[in-house]
Amino acid sequence: MTFDKLREELAFLLAPGRIGAFDHIELIEVIGTPRGGATINVLSVAVLAEGRPNIGDTERPERLTERIGRIDGFRDWSFGVMRTLRPVAALDQALSTLAASGEWTLSGHTLGTGTLRPDPAMFAPPDGTVRVPINNVLKNNFWAGSHVFRLTDQDKTPFAPFFADRRRLQVLSDAISAGVPIAFAGLADLLGDVLIQLPVTVLVPSVTAPRGAEHSDVAVTWRNGSTPRTLATAARTRWDELVTGAAVSERFTHGARLPVDSHRQPLEMEIWDAEVGILVGATPSTSTIRRISLDMHVIQHEPRLFNAPDLRGQPVAERVKLTKTRTSLVGTEARQDANFWLSRRQDLEEKRRLDETRDFVQYRPQANSSAQQIQALADVRFLIDKHGETGVDLWDPYLSAEDLLRTLFFCCHSGASLRALTDGGDPPCKTCQDCSTPEEPAAPRPSFPDRQRAVLEHDAGNREGLRLEYRNPPGAKGLALSRPLPDLSEHARWPAGMVAWNLR
């Protein structure tokens, strides 16, 4: 797309009443400034808006966040978010200047950018069953959808550190999200770009699928003051990248019926203004709910009380609120149909992909800092709480009772089967001070199992709702990762509140 074509399409869509009644632009700019350098664009979103017809060229920018610094890889940089209101006419002027000189001046001031080139126009529907990633940075794209024009930074050279380590972009995105509802951590490809959003506000579409019917109904609610005009819609369903249903409606103004059954597969749809041939609504792939699982979490009166050692080894009294989960299923019973077997195939493919990519969380401890260790413990506790309702297995060659108090004891699922496996020995000594020497033999230490039992007897607290088994495998040490874990399910019927160990 050329700049002339972009300006022509924008002028067509901005005609009063065509897709909305826009009277100003809300410009949101995420900016970065190196020390002693010029401010550059990290991401800009120009939203055509309504309700402020008297905006002039003298509007001052407003800072939406405090100064954000200390982003790894961007030494002596500062980041922030600016908001500026501009008249609609300023957009065409800014695009004309950009085409002529390469400078982006929509805010009224030059903002540093890379080489910006216009991409073909896009239409962003609101989220459905499938989420639309760009909606994380667009404004309130909830109803009919938005026309989006993108000016792409061709090089993105200043943002190389973000591509080298995705955690850096996550840190910046989190800091900005605290003050502005923009989350671009998963949209690194938009760094340095400018987005122009034109929301469709003249109508609101809805799609319904009557229970048991083999058709879908489309209804359109027109905005007050808008003149209803002739529309057309098309819809389709897909399964495993195959088209399983498709239809185009007759012309309509308020509603239409499509012979497409959305109960079996998700439905996607577009609505056109049949008079001028432009999109005025769309939906992504959206499913009809056939079965719902309702989880009721009942909070128990008695919490779990215990002592967990902090990073210095000092016992800290802990209190964990416990819940019991009851699950109810509403809707039609799942069957082993084509979808069931497709999901089994996809599971096998996903396992293969994970084996190949080796997805994992990487921690990088730094000298004289325990931040990464604290984060790792927090991540383990999060995973235990999220997935531990049906049980947790924890295995490490040097797994100790202190490790259990820092991890499995924090499980909030009452009565969940918690199983821990250790190799039954201490980790290698870090310094000579920890090891005995021939000149000064160390005092005899209790055995590893005895020390673990003593820690648990002393700090396990009231063991409320706790069902934990802690063992080491019999036989040779150093169980290979490729061998299956021993069966620890012999006590599956224990009452909650028991801890047992089988350490030899």
WOHUKA-V404432 format. One record per residue. N is the residue number from 1. SS is DSSP state (H for helix, E for strand, L for the rest). OMEGA is omega in degrees with one decimal (* if undefined). Layout:
BEGIN
n = {N/N}
ss = {SS/SS}
omega = {OMEGA/OMEGA}
END
This chain:
BEGIN
n = {1/2/3/4/5/6/7/8/9/10/11/12/13/14/15/16/17/18/19/20/21/22/23/24/25/26/27/28/29/30/31/32/33/34/35/36/37/38/39/40/41/42/43/44/45/46/47/48/49/50/51/52/53/54/55/56/57/58/59/60/61/62/63/64/65/66/67/68/69/70/71/72/73/74/75/76/77/78/79/80/81/82/83/84/85/86/87/88/89/90/91/92/93/94/95/96/97/98/99/100/101/102/103/104/105/106/107/108/109/110/111/112/113/114/115/116/117/118/119/120/121/122/123/124/125/126/127/128/129/130/131/132/133/134/135/136/137/138/139/140/141/142/143/144/145/146/147/148/149/150/151/152/153/154/155/156/157/158/159/160/161/162/163/164/165/166/167/168/169/170/171/172/173/174/175/176/177/178/179/180/181/182/183/184/185/186/187/188/189/190/191/192/193/194/195/196/197/198/199/200/201/202/203/204/205/206/207/208/209/210/211/212/213/214/215/216/217/218/219/220/221/222/223/224/225/226/227/228/229/230/231/232/233/234/235/236/237/238/239/240/241/242/243/244/245/246/247/248/249/250/251/252/253/254/255/256/257/258/259/260/261/262/263/264/265/266/267/268/269/270/271/272/273/274/275/276/277/278/279/280/281/282/283/284/285/286/287/288/289/290/291/292/293/294/295/296/297/298/299/300/301/302/303/304/305/306/307/308/309/310/311/312/313/314/315/316/317/318/319/320/321/322/323/324/325/326/327/328/329/330/331/332/333/334/335/336/337/338/339/340/341/342/343/344/345/346/347/348/349/350/351/352/353/354/355/356/357/358/359/360/361/362/363/364/365/366/367/368/369/370/371/372/373/374/375/376/377/378/379/380/381/382/383/384/385/386/387/388/389/390/391/392/393/394/395/396/397/398/399/400/401/402/403/404/405/406/407/408/409/410/411/412/413/414/415/416/417/418/419/420/421/422/423/424/425/426/427/428/429/430/431/432/433/434/435/436/437/438/439/440/441/442/443/444/445/446/447/448/449/450/451/452/453/454/455/456/457/458/459/460/461/462/463/464/465/466/467/468/469/470/471/472/473/474/475/476/477/478/479/480/481/482/483/484/485/486/487/488/489/490/491/492/493/494/495/496/497/498/499/500/501/502/503/504}
ss = {L/L/H/H/H/H/H/H/H/H/H/H/H/L/L/L/L/L/L/L/L/L/L/E/E/E/E/E/E/E/E/E/E/E/L/L/L/L/E/E/E/E/E/E/E/E/E/E/E/L/L/L/L/L/L/L/L/L/L/L/L/E/E/L/L/L/L/E/L/L/L/L/L/L/L/L/E/E/E/E/E/E/E/E/E/E/L/L/H/H/H/H/H/H/H/H/H/H/H/H/H/L/L/E/L/L/L/L/L/L/E/E/L/L/L/E/E/E/L/L/L/E/E/E/L/E/L/L/L/L/L/L/H/H/H/H/L/L/L/L/L/L/L/L/L/E/E/E/E/E/E/E/E/L/L/L/H/H/H/H/H/H/H/H/L/H/H/H/H/H/H/H/H/H/H/H/H/L/L/L/L/L/L/L/L/L/L/H/H/H/L/L/L/E/E/E/E/E/E/L/L/L/E/E/E/E/E/E/L/L/L/L/L/L/L/E/E/E/E/E/E/E/L/L/L/L/L/L/L/L/E/E/E/E/E/E/E/E/E/L/L/E/E/E/E/E/E/E/L/L/L/E/L/L/E/E/E/E/L/L/L/L/L/L/L/L/E/E/E/E/E/E/E/L/L/L/L/E/E/E/E/E/E/E/E/E/L/L/L/L/E/E/E/E/E/E/E/E/E/L/L/L/L/E/E/E/E/E/E/L/L/L/L/L/E/E/E/E/E/E/L/L/E/E/E/E/E/E/E/E/E/L/L/L/L/L/L/H/H/H/H/H/H/H/H/H/H/H/H/H/H/H/H/H/H/H/H/L/L/L/L/L/L/L/L/L/L/L/L/L/H/H/H/H/H/H/H/H/H/H/H/H/H/H/H/H/H/H/H/H/L/E/E/E/E/E/L/L/L/L/H/H/H/H/H/H/L/H/H/H/L/L/E/L/L/L/E/E/E/E/E/E/L/L/L/L/L/L/L/L/L/H/H/H/L/L/L/L/L/L/L/L/L/L/L/L/L/H/H/H/H/H/H/H/H/H/H/H/H/L/L/L/L/L/L/L/E/E/E/E/E/E/L/L/L/L/L/L/L/L/L/L/L/L/L/L/L/L/H/H/H/L/L/L/L/L/L/E/E/E/E/E/L/L}
omega = {176.5/177.4/178.6/178.0/177.8/-179.9/179.2/180.0/177.7/179.5/179.0/-178.2/-177.5/175.1/-175.0/175.9/-177.2/173.2/179.6/179.3/-173.3/178.6/174.8/178.5/170.7/-176.0/176.9/-177.1/168.7/-171.2/174.2/-177.1/172.9/-179.2/179.2/-178.2/-179.4/177.5/-179.0/-179.7/172.1/174.7/178.0/176.3/177.8/-174.6/172.9/-170.9/-177.0/173.4/179.2/-173.6/-173.7/178.7/179.4/-177.8/-174.8/179.7/-178.7/177.4/179.1/178.7/-176.2/178.8/170.5/178.5/-179.9/178.8/176.1/171.4/-177.9/-179.6/-178.9/-178.1/178.5/172.3/169.5/-178.2/178.4/-179.6/178.0/177.5/-179.4/174.8/-176.7/175.0/-178.1/-177.8/-178.1/-178.5/-180.0/178.3/-179.6/178.9/176.9/178.3/-180.0/179.8/-175.3/-170.9/-177.2/-179.4/179.5/-170.0/-175.7/-179.4/-173.8/178.0/179.5/176.6/-178.6/178.1/168.6/177.6/-177.4/177.7/-178.4/174.0/175.7/-178.0/179.6/171.7/-177.7/176.2/172.6/179.6/172.9/171.6/174.0/178.8/178.3/-171.1/-174.6/177.8/176.8/-179.3/175.6/-177.8/170.0/-179.9/-172.1/-162.7/-176.5/-176.0/-175.6/165.9/-176.8/175.0/-175.0/169.6/-171.1/171.2/-172.8/-171.5/-177.7/-176.5/-178.0/-173.1/179.9/178.9/177.7/-179.8/178.9/-178.9/-174.9/180.0/179.7/178.5/177.5/179.2/179.8/-179.9/179.2/-179.8/179.9/-178.4/178.5/-179.5/-176.7/-178.2/177.1/179.8/-174.5/-178.6/179.3/-176.3/-177.9/-179.2/179.3/-177.6/-179.8/-174.9/173.6/176.8/176.9/-174.0/175.8/-178.3/174.7/-176.2/-177.5/-178.9/174.3/179.8/172.5/-179.9/178.2/178.1/-179.4/-176.6/178.8/-178.1/177.5/177.2/177.2/-179.0/177.0/177.8/-178.8/173.2/-178.7/178.0/176.7/-178.9/177.9/178.1/177.1/179.0/-173.0/-179.0/171.6/-179.0/175.1/-179.7/178.7/172.0/-179.2/174.8/-179.6/-179.4/174.0/175.0/-177.3/176.6/-179.9/179.9/173.6/-175.3/165.4/176.8/-179.0/175.8/-175.9/-178.0/179.6/177.7/-178.8/179.6/179.0/-178.1/-178.5/179.4/-176.6/179.3/177.6/-178.3/172.6/-168.5/171.4/175.8/179.1/162.4/-173.6/-177.4/-177.6/173.3/177.9/176.2/175.5/177.6/177.7/172.8/171.1/178.8/-173.6/-175.7/167.8/-177.1/178.3/-177.8/-178.8/173.8/-179.2/178.2/176.3/-178.0/-177.9/-179.0/179.2/-179.3/-175.3/177.1/172.4/-179.4/178.3/176.7/177.6/-179.8/173.6/-175.4/176.3/178.4/-179.2/-179.1/178.0/179.4/-179.3/-178.9/-177.5/176.9/-174.5/178.1/171.1/-177.1/175.4/-174.0/175.3/179.6/179.8/178.2/-176.9/-178.2/179.1/179.9/177.5/-179.8/-178.3/179.0/179.0/-177.2/174.2/179.5/177.2/178.2/-179.3/176.8/178.9/178.9/179.2/177.8/177.6/-179.9/179.8/176.8/-177.7/-175.6/-179.4/179.0/178.4/175.1/-177.4/178.4/-178.1/-179.9/177.6/-178.8/177.0/178.2/178.4/-174.3/-178.3/177.0/177.5/179.7/179.8/177.8/178.5/178.7/179.4/179.5/177.8/-179.7/178.5/-179.8/-176.1/-172.9/-170.5/-177.7/-179.6/176.4/-179.9/172.4/-179.4/-176.1/174.9/-178.9/-177.0/-178.4/-176.7/177.6/176.9/177.2/178.4/179.7/179.2/-172.6/-172.5/-180.0/179.3/178.6/-175.3/-176.7/-177.1/176.1/178.3/-179.1/-178.7/-176.5/-176.1/-177.6/178.4/176.7/172.6/178.8/179.1/175.2/178.8/179.9/179.7/-179.0/178.3/-179.4/-179.2/-173.5/176.3/179.1/179.6/-177.4/-176.7/-178.7/179.4/177.4/-179.9/177.6/172.5/179.9/179.3/178.9/-179.4/179.2/179.0/178.6/-178.4/179.4/-178.1/178.2/-175.7/-168.9/-175.6/173.9/-175.6/176.1/-177.9/177.6/-173.7/174.6/-168.8/172.5/-174.9/-174.9/167.4/-175.6/176.2/175.1/-174.9/178.5/175.0/179.3/-177.0/-179.2/-176.5/-180.0/179.6/176.6/175.8/179.3/-179.0/-172.6/-174.1/179.8/-176.0/-177.8/177.5/169.6/177.5/179.5/-179.9/174.4/177.9/176.5/-178.8/-176.2/-179.2/*}
END
